Amino acid sequence: MLTLASTDYSQNTLNAAATASTATFVTAFATNAAVAGAQLLAWIIIRGWVKAVYEPRTYIPAREKQAEPLGRNLILPIWKIIKADPKDILRKNGVDPYLFLRFVAMLAKALIPIWFVSWIVLMPVNSARMSGKDGLDQFTFGNVARNQQDRYWAHLVLIYVFNAWWFYLIWKEMAHWLEIRQQYLVSPSHSKLAQASTILVTGIPEHLMEERALAKLFSHLPGGVRRIWLVRNLKDMPDVYDRREKACKILESAQVELMKKACMRKRKLAREIKKATRKGRPIPEHCTAPANPPNEDGTPLSLADELVPRKDRPLHRLKPHWAPFRLGFFGIGEKVDAIEWAQKEIVECTALLTEERQKLAKDIDTPGFSNENYPARSSAFVHFNQQIAAHMAQQCLTYQQPFRMNYRYIEQSPENVIWGNMRLNAYEINVRRAISYAITGGLIFAWAPLTALVGGLANVVTLVEKWKWLSWLIGDSFGKQLLQGIFTGIIPPVLLALLTMIFPIVLRLLSTFQGTVSKTEVELDVMNRYFVFLVIHAFLITTLASGLVAAIKPLMDNPASIASILATNLPTASTFFITRILLQFTGLIGNLLQPVTVVLYYVRVILGGGTPRRIFNSRYQLEEPEFGTEYPNVTVYANIMITYMIISPVINGFGACFCMLAYFVYKYLYMWVMDLPPSADTGGLFFPKAITQIFIGFYIQEVCLCALFFLARNEQNKVSALPQAILMIILIVLTAAFNWLIKTMYNPLKVSLPLSMADLSYGMPDAGEELKRAESRGEIVPKPPVEEKHPEIEDVHWDNTALKWNEGASSGDEVERTTSATSAGDSTSPCNPTPEKKMSYSDPTPEKKPSYSEEDPHPHPQPFPQQHPESFELAEIGDSKRRLSRTRRNSRISLRRRSRVDEDEEPEEDPETQYFALPGGPGVIIHSAEEADDPGAFFHPATKDPQPPIWLPVDELGLGAEQNAANLALGVRSSTKNATMGSKGQVKIMGVPPE
């Protein structure tokens, strides 16, 4: 037990630290086991009753993308998740989720055999017939006695074996990644998307900022250019667009709030009337009179004024003119009626946008006009007729001067673009990037003291001799032992988790600030920065703080023994990381339970709180994974486990269990809960970055172990493991060589499509005939994806939802297609919209694809496709012959009244029983392929998107109908379709939003 009676520090304090280490582990294990077990039990019980949270992918995606329902059995679903084929994630949810799961599976495959071998061999080697340390520390590298130094040969042999096993798995998984990546690029479902053949070019010189000039420049590439979208300086138009979007949300929320207040007041008055009647008293006058006095001009009161006093109407605080943002939270700003202000704001912004869009259309119709209202910026989206041409344009040297057209981005889609960064030139991007990285470095440096303090808490017991005020932690009672465990095993990991939780938010803001052009590029950038932050703070600083804090007093007492003291104490830092891994068990089970999501769902959907749109989003909006943080959160623990797998083999068992649990959790999340739209799928670009990042763990492991071998001393205080240290240097060289080999092999193939696979893309000439001719010449050529025999992917079908539209319509599914494509040769004008021509996906002949030519009178695209009629009334603004256009969205909600399992079943007449999304139905959200002929695909949403309709519920008082009519009369799009409000103010929805 603990004792501090003796002033001899060396033995007593080390014993105290060892005992505290054991208490830390026991406390952390018990606490996390209890919390994780409670969360798991809660998930098992409520999972089958809240499918919108725990199984949304069984009915929300398109039918062919839906997962099989797990059922309400308590135990059987767990077995179904374990037995589920991970290739279903590849087929139904994209490449990035599938490869993330493969990465976690690779970690589990590596650690499971290492776990068993290290526990059978290394733990006895470190602890048998040793009298140095107690508890978990007796199994660490530093416990080998000075007269047993020959045992270090076991550590050396096993590190060679274990690292060779890791390298074999990395080699195998990288080969598999390359196959998946290349099949994804040429698969019909991807290669026919506009994003597969589109690049973004920035830093374009002024004399090339015209469609014909750019088309001529890129005409040397195969197939030529299909369409070009110039990025224009839209001035205030995006700000006006954002103002209108914000005002729409405020108006919708305020009007629903007004309706709920009317319901509540009516119920309150009804209770007063009932109470007065029951007691035989006269009914109070205020119960029958209008809520507001008559209007001074004699006009009748509106229904809203009759039901709700004006002092109770929703209010909105305006932004002060001197402030850069609203300060309503602090009670600063003028109070205005939220409904009246929002209606006025929407009408004003819509009129401004209509006027400015006419000017923009004139600029587009007259290319080269010197006095353009919206001149072209130095960027453009270039869409090629052939996918291989886009990949060649992304790689080739485009212009002869520095910083001109040197930033080119492949695989761009409108949903993925960060439009605010389109205005930046190359010089601005470089300056912003330098500032962004400087701030990142400063934040990492600023976080260091906090992280070191948290790491020091893990060994706070060893500081008692130096700081007497901490002596209240020391004692041999159960309560003192528990207190030590909490301070060293629970508080530090929780504090470190909170510190690391804030940083990704800041990193995403910095990445956007530096000029990153797409959301996927932001995630890739965040992945690098966040990993560096975690390695420095959650690993290196914590390791040094934990190990050095335990050695402070011995070093002060005997500075000459620094080598042996460090060799003894640095391995003890592994206990802190074991407690962190235990905390991650709780976090993983928390991802299963999703308590915050469940609470919000209950409030919004079950209790009917919020607007119809918020309820729809809670029930039918799928969560998207954020791989910029998901990967680092796993790779940092992979690095920790790699580093300590020889130094402290106890960690291997917990690491293997952590990876197996992570595999189970992420398989469930990516198959039944989360959804990745095609526009956000990088095709596996995160995976090679993650492989590169885990090499950091190998280098730290080998350098630390090499140093520990050099620091090892025998009874004569001489170096006792010099041969092992030399062989470790050789292993470091071999690891660097393997890392270089992997990088050299796969870096050229990481992003671009090889020329040898160009004819396998969608729309190219018959690939089969080309293959036959090549094989007859004795050439080795890659096979098409459908002919691949790789066991992991031979049955993967790269379907696309768009191919199912006609089939679904023919089988009775109601699928409305709100837009169609326009060929490049057709001129579309906002003043005279023409019907758009639809290009069939089944026609692979490239000759039918329009391209730029001198005969083409309108080589530039128009941002205003024709808007089709809708089922609800629209207030017409300005010329009735001109309507605001609707863009095709890469991830859009297909309007349909219901879904049913039996396609021949007649629809229910009662709207309350007409549930519009069921497992096996057509689904609610369809990720449709954005057709390459959409002329407004890469125009800013401010140039084309109509005002989102205000979605109000129908209520028994008629207030919803009145508010809807008032909106329409002012020219604000509004609808009461598919939503009702009960007498208690509960909102229910029966269909999708009216847009």
C-alpha positions, 0 to 999 in steps of 0.5 A, spaced: 500 500 500 501 507 499 506 510 504 510 517 504 513 516 511 520 515 509 523 521 506 527 516 501 523 518 495 526 513 490 522 507 492 516 509 495 514 514 490 515 509 485 511 504 488 506 510 489 506 511 482 505 504 480 499 503 485 496 509 482 497 507 475 493 500 477 488 504 481 487 509 475 486 503 470 481 500 475 477 506 476 477 508 468 475 501 467 469 500 472 467 507 470 467 506 462 464 499 463 458 502 467 457 508 462 458 504 456 454 498 458 448 503 460 448 506 453 448 499 449 442 497 453 439 503 452 440 502 444 438 495 444 431 497 448 429 503 444 433 502 437 427 498 434 422 504 436 425 510 433 427 508 426 428 515 424 434 515 428 437 508 428 435 505 421 433 511 417 437 508 411 431 503 411 426 507 407 429 514 406 434 513 400 432 510 393 429 503 393 436 500 391 440 504 396 436 502 402 438 497 407 434 491 410 430 493 416 433 490 422 427 488 426 424 490 433 428 483 436 432 485 441 438 481 440 438 478 433 439 485 430 446 485 433 447 478 429 445 481 423 450 487 423 455 483 425 454 478 419 452 484 414 456 484 408 461 490 408 460 491 400 453 493 401 456 500 403 460 500 397 454 499 393 449 503 397 453 509 400 459 510 396 467 509 396 469 513 402 465 510 407 467 503 405 474 504 405 474 507 412 471 501 414 476 497 410 481 501 414 478 500 421 478 492 419 485 493 417 487 495 424 483 490 427 486 484 423 493 487 425 492 488 432 488 481 434 494 477 432 499 482 435 495 482 442 495 474 443 503 474 441 505 479 445 501 477 451 503 470 451 511 472 449 512 479 452 508 480 458 512 474 461 518 477 459 517 483 462 514 481 468 517 474 470 521 474 476 522 481 476 521 485 482 521 492 480 514 495 478 507 493 480 500 493 477 500 494 470 507 497 470 510 491 471 508 489 464 512 495 461 519 495 457 522 499 463 521 493 468 526 489 465 531 488 471 539 490 470 541 483 471 536 480 465 538 485 459 538 479 455 531 479 455 531 485 450 532 480 444 525 478 445 523 485 444 527 486 438 525 480 434 517 481 435 518 488 433 521 486 426 515 480 426 510 485 428 512 491 423 513 486 417 505 484 419 503 491 419 507 492 412 504 486 409 497 488 410 498 495 408 501 493 401 495 488 400 490 494 402 493 499 398 492 494 392 485 493 394 484 501 394 487 502 387 482 497 384 476 500 388 479 507 386 480 506 378 473 502 378 469 508 381 472 513 376 470 509 370 464 506 373 458 508 369 454 511 375 460 516 376 463 517 369 457 520 366 456 525 372 458 532 370 463 532 375 467 526 373 469 531 366 469 538 369 475 541 372 475 548 376 481 553 373 483 559 377 488 564 376 486 565 368 489 571 365 484 576 362 485 575 355 483 568 356 477 570 360 472 568 355 468 562 353 471 561 346 478 563 348 478 557 353 475 552 348 480 554 343 486 553 349 483 546 351 481 544 344 488 540 344 485 535 349 481 529 346 474 530 345 474 538 346 470 542 351 463 541 352 461 547 356 464 553 360 462 556 366 465 563 367 465 565 374 463 572 375 463 578 380 456 578 382 457 583 387 452 584 392 447 579 389 450 573 393 449 577 399 442 579 397 440 572 396 443 570 403 438 575 406 432 572 402 434 565 405 435 568 412 428 572 411 424 566 409 427 562 415 425 567 420 418 568 416 416 561 416 418 560 424 415 566 426 408 564 422 408 557 425 409 560 432 404 565 431 399 559 429 401 556 436 400 562 440 393 562 437 392 555 439 394 556 446 390 562 447 384 559 444 385 553 449 386 557 455 380 561 453 376 555 452 378 553 459 376 559 462 369 559 459 368 552 461 370 553 468 365 559 468 359 555 465 360 550 470 360 555 476 354 558 473 358 565 472 357 570 466 362 568 461 368 574 461 368 579 456 375 578 454 373 570 452 369 572 446 372 579 444 377 580 439 384 580 442 386 587 439 382 593 439 378 595 432 383 598 427 383 606 426 381 606 419 375 601 420 378 595 416 376 589 419 381 585 424 385 579 421 384 573 424 391 573 427 389 580 430 382 577 433 386 571 436 393 573 438 394 580 442 399 584 438 404 584 444 405 577 443 406 577 436 413 574 434 419 579 434 425 580 431 431 584 433 435 588 427 442 588 426 445 595 429 448 599 423 455 599 427 455 592 428 458 586 423 453 581 425 446 581 429 446 582 437 439 580 439 442 575 444 445 581 448 438 584 447 441 590 442 438 592 436 431 595 434 425 590 435 420 589 429 414 585 428 418 578 425 412 577 420 412 584 417 419 585 417 420 578 413 415 579 408 418 586 406 425 583 406 423 577 402 419 581 397 425 587 396 430 581 395 426 578 390 425 584 386 433 586 387 435 579 384 430 579 379 433 585 376 440 583 377 439 576 374 436 580 367 442 584 367 447 578 368 443 574 362 444 580 358 452 580 360 452 572 358 448 573 351 453 578 349 460 575 350 466 580 350 461 586 352 466 592 355 461 595 360 459 588 363 455 589 369 458 582 372 465 581 369 468 575 369 473 573 374 479 569 373 476 562 374 472 558 370 469 551 370 470 547 364 466 541 362 469 536 357 466 531 352 471 526 355 473 524 362 480 523 360 480 530 357 479 533 364 484 528 368 489 531 362 487 538 363 488 537 371 495 535 370 498 538 364 502 545 364 497 550 362 500 557 362 507 560 361 507 565 367 507 564 374 501 563 378 497 563 372 492 557 371 496 553 376 491 551 380 486 546 377 481 542 381 478 535 378 471 532 380 468 538 381 460 539 382 455 544 384 453 542 391 461 541 393 463 548 391 464 553 396 462 559 392 465 565 396 472 563 394 471 563 387 473 570 387 480 569 390 486 569 385 492 565 386 496 571 390 490 572 395 490 564 396 497 564 397 497 570 402 491 567 405 494 560 406 500 562 409 496 566 414 491 560 415 497 555 417 500 561 421 494 561 425 494 553 425 501 553 428 499 558 433 493 555 436 497 548 436 502 552 440 497 555 445 494 549 446 500 545 448 500 548 456 493 546 457 495 539 454 501 538 458 497 540 464 492 534 462 497 529 461 501 531 468 494 530 472 495 522 469 501 522 474 499 527 479 501 522 485 508 523 483 508 530 485 506 530 492 513 530 495 514 536 491 507 540 492 505 538 499 498 541 498 496 535 494 498 530 500 490 530 501 490 525 495 494 520 498 492 514 502 491 507 503 483 507 504 478 505 498 476 512 498 483 515 497 484 509 492 478 511 488 479 519 488 486 517 485 483 513 480 478 519 478 483 524 478 488 520 474 484 516 470 477 519 468 478 527 469 485 527 464 481 523 458 475 527 459 478 534 459 483 532 453 477 530 449 473 536 450 480 540 448 480 536 442 473 537 440 473 544 439 479 544 434 476 541 428 471 547 428 476 552 428 480 548 422 474 548 418 474 555 418 481 556 417 481 552 411 475 555 408 478 562 409 485 560 406 481 559 399 479 552 399 474 551 393 470 545 395 467 542 401 471 535 400 478 539 399 476 542 406 475 535 409 482 533 406 485 539 408 482 538 415 484 531 416 492 533 415 491 539 420 487 535 425 492 529 425 498 533 426 494 537 432 492 530 435 499 527 434 502 533 438 497 534 443 494 527 444 500 523 443 507 526 444 506 532 449 501 527 453 507 522 453 512 526 455 508 530 460 506 523 463 513 520 463 517 526 465 512 528 471 513 521 474 521 522 473 522 529 476 523 528 483 528 522 481 532 527 476 532 532 481 535 528 486 540 524 481 541 528 475 547 523 473 542 517 472 538 520 467 538 515 462 536 509 466 530 514 470 527 515 463 528 508 460 524 506 467 519 512 467 517 513 459 514 506 458 509 508 464 505 513 460 502 508 457 497 507 462 494 514 460 493 512 453 489 505 456 484 510 460 483 514 453 482 508 449 477 505 455 474 512 454 473 511 446 469 505 448 464 509 451 464 514 445 463 509 440 457 506 444 455 513 444 455 514 437 450 508 437 445 511 442 446 518 439 442 521 445 442 528 443 439 526 436 434 522 440 432 528 444 431 533 438 427 528 435 422 527 441 421 534 441 420 536 434 417 530 431 413 526 437 411 533 441 410 537 434 415 542 436 418 547 431 416 548 424 414 543 418 420 543 415 424 542 422 420 536 423 421 533 416 429 535 417 429 531 423 425 525 420 428 525 413 435 528 413 440 523 413 447 525 417 453 525 413 460 523 415 465 528 416 472 524 414 476 530 415 475 528 423 473 521 423 480 518 420 484 522 425 480 520 431 482 513 429 489 514 426 491 517 432 490 511 436 493 507 431 499 511 432 499 510 439 497 503 439 503 502 434 508 506 438 506 502 445 505 495 442 512 493 444 514 498 450 507 496 453 504 490 450 498 491 455 495 496 450 495 491 445 489 487 447 485 494 449 487 496 442 484 490 438 478 490 442 477 498 440 478 496 433 473 491 433 468 495 436 469 501 432 468 496 426 461 494 428 459 501 430 461 504 423 459 498 419 452 499 423 452 507 422 454 507 414 449 501 413 443 504 416 444 511 419 449 515 415 449 517 408 454 520 403 451 524 397 455 522 390 457 530 390 461 529 397 464 522 395 472 523 393 472 516 391 477 514 396 482 520 397 482 519 404 485 512 405 492 513 402 492 519 407 491 515 413 496 510 411 501 515 410 499 518 417 500 511 421 507 511 418 508 516 424 507 511 429 512 506 426 517 512 426 516 514 433 515 507 435 522 505 432 526 511 434 523 510 442 525 503 442 532 505 439 533 510 444 530 505 450 535 500 447 541 505 448 539 507 455 538 500 457 544 499 463 546 493 466 548 492 473 555 495 472 551 501 469 554 500 462 550 500 455 547 493 455 543 493 449 547 496 443 546 490 438 539 491 439 539 498 438 543 498 432 538 493 429 533 498 430 537 503 426 536 498 420 529 497 421 528 505 421 531 505 414 527 499 412 521 502 414 523 509 411 524 505 404 517 501 405 514 508 406 518 511 400 516 505 396 508 506 397 508 513 396 512 512 389 508 507 387 501 510 388 502 517 388 501 518 381 495 514 381 492 517 387 488 522 383 488 521 376 485 516 371 490 512 367 490 513 359 490 506 359 483 506 362 480 512 358 476 507 353 472 504 359 469 511 361 462 512 360 460 515 353 467 512 350 467 508 344 465 500 345 470 498 350 469 491 348 472 492 341 478 496 343 480 490 348 479 485 343 483 488 338 489 490 344 489 483 346 490 480 339 496 484 339 498 481 345 498 487 349 496 487 357 490 491 358 485 492 364 479 489 364 472 493 365 469 493 372 464 488 370 469 483 369 474 484 375 474 477 379 477 480 385 473 477 391 472 483 395 468 487 389 466 482 384 459 482 385 459 490 386 454 493 381 455 501 380 448 503 379 445 509 379 439 512 381 437 516 375 437 509 371 431 507 375 427 513 374 423 510 368 423 504 371 420 506 377 415 510 373 413 504 369 411 500 376 407 505 379 412 510 383 410 517 383 417 521 381 416 528 379 422 530 375 422 538 375 427 539 370 431 537 364 437 538 360 438 543 355 443 542 349 449 546 348 447 548 342 440 551 344 440 558 347 436 559 353 434 566 355 431 569 362 426 573 357 424 567 353 426 560 356 425 555 351 424 547 352 430 544 354 432 537 350 433 531 354 440 527 353 439 519 354 444 516 358 443 510 354 446 513 348 454 512 348 456 515 342 460 521 343 459 524 336 452 526 339 455 531 345 455 538 343 462 541 343 464 548 341 465 550 334 465 556 330 458 555 327 455 555 334 452 561 335 451 561 343 457 557 346 456 560 353 451 557 357 445 560 360 444 560 368 436 560 367 433 553 365 425 553 364 421 552 371 416 547 370 409 548 374 408 546 381 402 543 385 401 550 389 400 557 387 406 561 386 405 569 386 408 572 380 413 577 381 414 582 375 413 579 368 408 573 368 411 570 362 418 570 366 419 565 372 425 564 376 428 558 375 430 552 379 436 548 378 437 541 378 441 539 385 446 533 386 442 531 392 435 533 391 428 531 394 424 528 389 417 530 390 412 524 391 405 524 395 407 517 398 410 511 398 408 504 398 410 497 399 405 494 394 405 498 388 398 496 386 395 498 392 390 504 391 392 510 395 389 512 402 384 517 402 385 520 409 391 524 409 393 522 416 394 515 414 398 516 408 405 515 411 409 517 405 416 513 406 416 506 408 421 500 408 421 498 400 418 504 398 421 508 392 424 513 398 424 520 400 431 523 398 434 521 391 441 522 389 440 523 382 446 524 377 446 531 375 446 531 367 451 534 363 447 538 359 444 542 365 446 549 362 446 552 369 449 547 373 455 551 375 452 558 376 452 561 383 445 559 386 444 566 387 443 567 379 438 561 379 435 559 385 427 561 386 425 563 393 424 557 397 416 557 399 414 558 406 411 551 409 405 552 413 401 547 416 393 547 416 390 549 422 382 548 425 382 556 426 384 557 419 390 562 421 395 558 416 390 559 410 390 566 412 397 567 413 399 563 406 394 567 403 397 574 405 404 571 403 402 570 396 398 576 396 405 580 397 409 575 392 412 571 397 411 563 395 408 559 400 404 553 401 400 549 406 401 542 403 402 536 407 402 539 414 397 540 419 397 543 426 392 540 431 388 543 437 394 543 442 399 546 437 402 540 435 405 540 427 404 533 423 407 532 416 404 528 411 409 529 405 415 532 403 416 540 403 413 544 397 419 545 393 
